[in-house]
C-alpha cells in the first residue's frame, strides 16, 4: 500500500478548482493500491465529504496563518506518524512548509502547480513573495522536489518562465469524471431557470468571486449584449470576497433584470442542461474543471484565451476564445454562437467526443497512479 499525503490550504469546497481536483483523485484512485490522507486548514464541509470517500483527514489551523512554525510541526508529526511515502503539495504555502519538512524526512515530493506561483501571485505582498522565493531556493539546494505537475502546456511555459529551480514540469489534463456521485437538484432553482429560459438566453459563469475570475468582465459583456438587443440573463454560481462589490456593480449598471449572483450551489452538474452558454472571463487559469464539465454536457463555451483553454479548444474545435481585454470580441463570439446553430452543434459534439476519448478521470487516474507507483519505487 502506497501512502500519499496531500497538503493544501484555502480550500472551502465551494466552486473551488483545487478541491475539485483533489476530490477526483480521492474518488477515483485505486483504493487497493493507494491510501490518501489530507492535511488542510480545516472546514466542516470538506472534512465531511473527504471522510465520506474513505480519506483520512488532519486539520492544521495554522495553515491559515501567513507564517507558522506550528504548521511545520503539525505536518512533520503527521507525515512521520502515518509513515507517508509520497508528499503531494498543492499551492504555494503547503509547498514551502512541507518542503522544509522534507529536508529532514526525505520523502518523495510532488508540487502541483494550479496556475500561480510566487511573483505573479496577486494574493501575496512583496515581503511574502521574498520569503517564499528564499524558501524556494533552499528547497532547490536540498533537492527536495521529485516531480512538478502542471495542468496544461501553457502552465508549464509560465512556470518555467518564472523559475528554473524545479525539475522539468509534467503536463497533465485531469478532465471530467463520469463516475462522480449524483445529488438531487434544487427544484426551486430549476423552476427559476426554466422560467427565465422562456424568454431569455441563459449565460452561466461558474467560479469563485475572486479577483482572478473577473466576474466584473462578465457583467460588462452582458451589459453590452443587452444594449445590442440580445435578451440574456447572467447566472453567476459561486461565493467569494467580491460578492458585495459585484452586487453593487450590477445595481449601478442597471442590470438587476439581466444578472444575478446565486452563491455556491451544490451539485452544479444538475443544471448544465439548462444553460445556453458557459462564459469564462478569467485573467489566468490552469485548466478549469468547469470547462470539462461543459464539454461533457454539450454546453458551448466562450472563454478568455488563458491557461490551457486555447490548447484544448484549438486542437478539438470545441469552444470559442477571446483575448481577456477585448470585450467587443467576447460579445461578437457570444452572438455568433447564439446565431449559428451549425457551429454550435459542431463545437458541442467535438467537446463531448474529446472528453469521452481523452479528457476524463479514468485516463487521468491511470496516469497519476502510475506516477505514484514509479516515485514510490525509486530511491532518493
N, C-alpha and C positions, 0 to 999 in steps of 0.2 A: 504494500500500500504506500503510495507516494503522497506525502502531506504537503499541501500548498497553502501558504498563509497570504491572504490578500489584505493589504493595508491601504486605507483610504480615509480622507476627511471630506467634509462639506456635503456628503450625500444626504438627501432627505426622502428619497422615494417618490418625489413629485416632479414629473416631467424632467427627470434627471438622466442624462445620457450615460454618465459613468455608472450609475446604479443599474440602469437597464442592461448595460454591457455585463456587469457582474452577475445579474440575475440569469442572463443567458448562459453564462459559464456554470453557475450553480445548478441550474435546472437540467442542463444537457450533458454535463461531464459524466464519464463512466464511473459510477459510484463503487464498482468492484475494484477499480484500479486507483482511484484518487479520493483523498479526503481533503475537503476545502474548509478552511476556517477564515473568519473575517474579524479584523480589528478596525474599528472606526470610532467616531466621536460620540456616538450614541443617538438614539431616536427610536421611539416605540414602534413606529410603522415598519422601519427597516428591520429592526430586531425580530419582530413577529414574522415577517414574510421570509426572511432568510432562514430562521429556525424551522419554518414550515417545510422547507425543501431540504432539510437534513444537514444544514451547515451550522457548525458551532460558532457562536458569536462572542467576542470580547469587546468591552467598551473601555476606551481610554478618553475620558472627557478632556484630558489635557491636550488632545489634538485640536481642540477649539482655540487654544492659545497660539499666539504668534510664535513664540519660542518657549519650549518647555522641556526641562530636564526630566520631569515626571513622565512625559510621553516616551522619552528614551528608555527609562527604566521599565515602564509598562511593556513596551514592545520587546525589550530584551528578555524580560521574565517569561512572557507568553510564548515566544518563539523557542526559548530553551526548554521550558517545561513540557511543551507539546511536541518536542522533537521534530520540528519542521524541516523538510527537505528543501523547499523552494519558497523564497520570499517574492511575492508578486505585488509591486507597489503601483499605485495609481495617484497621479497628481504630485505636485512639487514637494509639499511639506512631508508626506509619507516617504517619498523618495529620499529626501535629505535625512530625516530622522532614522529611518530603517537602514539607510546606507551607512550611517555612522555606527549603528548597532552591528552591522555586518562586518565592519572592520575587525571586530572581536570574534563574532560567531562563524564567519566564513561559510555561510550557506550559499547555495545557488540563488542568484538575484536577478529579477526582471524589473525593468522600469517600463511602464505602459504610458506612453505619451497620448494625450487626448485633445491636442490642439493648441496648447500653450505651454511654454517652458518658463524661462526666467525673465529675460529682458523685454519680451513682447507682452508680458503679463500685466494687464491694467489693474489687477487687484492688489499688487504689491507696490510699496513706495521704494525710494532709492536705497534706503538702508537695508530693507528686507531683501531686495534684489542683490545687493552687495554681499550680504551674509550667505544667501543661497549660492551665489557664484563661488564664494570661498569654499563652502562645503562641497560643491560640485567638483572643484579642483582637487580637494583632499580625497574624495572618493575615486577620482581618476588615478591619483598617485598610488592608492592602495588596491587598484584593480578590483573594485567591489562588484561592478556590474557585469553580468554574463550575457544578457540579452536586452535589447531595446525594441519594443513593439510600437508600431505606428499604424493608424487606421486608414492610410492612403499614401499614394506616391507623393502627393503634394505635401503631406505631413512630414514625410522623410526629407524632402527637399528643404522645408522650412527649419526643421530641427538641425539638420547638418549645416545649414547656413548660420545658425546661431551658435552651435558648439561643435568642436571636433574631438571632444573628450569622451565620446561614447564609442562602443563597438558599432559597426555599421547597422543601422536600424533595419528591422524586418517588417515588411509591409503585410498587413492582413486586411480582410474585409469581413466583418462579423455577420452582416446580412440579417435575414429575417428568420424568426423561429416559428415554424408551423406547428410546433408542439406546445406552445405556451398555453397555460391554463385559461379557460374562458370564464368570464364573470357575467352576471346579469346586468343588462343595461339599466340606466336610469330612465324609466319610461316617461317621466315628465320632461326630461331633456330631449328625448326622441320626439315627443309631441311638439316641443318648441321648435326644433329644427325642421320638422315636417311642415309646420305651419309657415315658417319663413320661406321654405322652398316653393310654396305655392306661387309666389310672385317675385322671388329674389334668387340670385345666384349665390351659393354659399362658398365663401373663401375661408379656409381654415388655416390658422397658424398654431403650431404645437411647439411649446418650448418655455423655458424659464423666462420670467420677466426681469431679465438682467441686461446689462449694457451691451453685451456681445450679440444678443439676438436681434437688436434693433427693431423692436416692435413699433417704434415711432415711424420707421420707414414703411412698414405695412399699413399704418394708419394714413400716411401721406398718399400711398398708392391707391387706397380705397377712396380717399377724398377726390383724387383726380379722375378716377373711374366714374364716380357719381356726377362730377361736373360735366363729364362727356356723355352722360345719359345712360350709363350702364347700371342697371339696378342690382347692386351687390350688397351682401351682408357679410361682414368680417366677424368670425368667431375665434377668439384667442383662448387657447387651452393652456393654462399654466399659472403658477404662482411665482412671486419673487419680490425683490425690494422695490421695483419700479411700479408696483401696482397702482398706487395713488397718483403718481405722476402721469401714468398713461391714461387713467380715468379722467384726469383734468385735461389732458390733451384732447381726448375725444369730445369732451364738453366744449372746449374752446373752438374746435373745428366744426362744431355743429353737426356731429356725426352720431348722435345718440340713436338715430333710427337706422344706422348703417354699420355699427360696430359695437361689440360688447366683449368684456372680459369675463370669462366663465370660471376662472380659477382652475385649480387642479381637478381633473375629472378622472376617476378611477376607470380602468378598462377602456381606454380610448379606442381600442380595436372595435368596439361595438358600434362606433359612429362613422367610420370611414365611408361606408356605403351612402351616407347622407351628404357627403361633401362633393362639391363640383370641382374644386381645385384645392391643392395644398400649396401654400406660399411660404417660402423661406427667405428671410431678409437679413441673415446674419452677416456680421463683419468678418468672422472667422469660424471655422468648424474643423473637426477631424473628419468624421463621416457620420452624419446624424442618423440614428436608428429610425427616426420617423420617415426618412427617405425610403428605406427598405419597406417599411410598413405601407406607405402609399403605393409603392410599386406592386407589392403583393396584393393589395386590394384594388388595383387598377384605377387609381385616382391620379390624374395628371398633376405634375409638379412643375411650378415655376420657382426658380431659386437663384440666389446670388452665386456667382462663379467663384466660390471659395472652397478651400479644403479639397476633399476628394470628390466633391459633387461633379465637377466638369469631366473628370476622367471616366466616371461611370456613365454619365449622360451622353458624352460624345462617342464612347465606344459602342453603346447599345441603342442610341437614338431613343431615349426613354424619358426625356424631360427637356424643358426649355430654360435657358440661362440668361441672366443679365448682369452687367457689372454693378457692383454694390452702390455706386453713386449715380447711376443712370436711371432715375425714376421713370422718365419718359419711356425708356426701352422696356422697363418692367411692365408698365401699363400696356404698351403695344403687345408684349408677349402674352399677357393675360387676355387681351381682346382677341388675339389670334387663336388661342386655344379654345376660346368660347365660340368663335365663329366658324371654325374649321373642324367639322366632325370627323373627317377622314384622318386628319393629322392627330386629333385626339385619340382615335382608335388605334392608330399605329403606335403612338407613344405608350399608351397603357398596356397594349398587348406585348410590346417589347419589354416593358418593365416587369410584367408578370413572368414572362419567359426567363428573363435574366435572373430573377430571384429563385425561381424553381430550379434552374440548372446550375447556377454559380454562387449566388449570394444568399446562403442560408445557414442556419445554425448547425446543421449536420456536417457540412463541409468545414465550417469554421472550427467546430469542436474536434473533428478528426485531426485537423492541423495543429490545434493548440495542445491536445493530448499527446501528440507525437513530440511536440517541442518539450513539454514537461518530462516525458519519458527520456528523451535524449539528455536533457540537462541533469536529471537525477542520476543518470548512468555515467556521467563524465566526472573526472576527478579534478579538483582545483589544483 
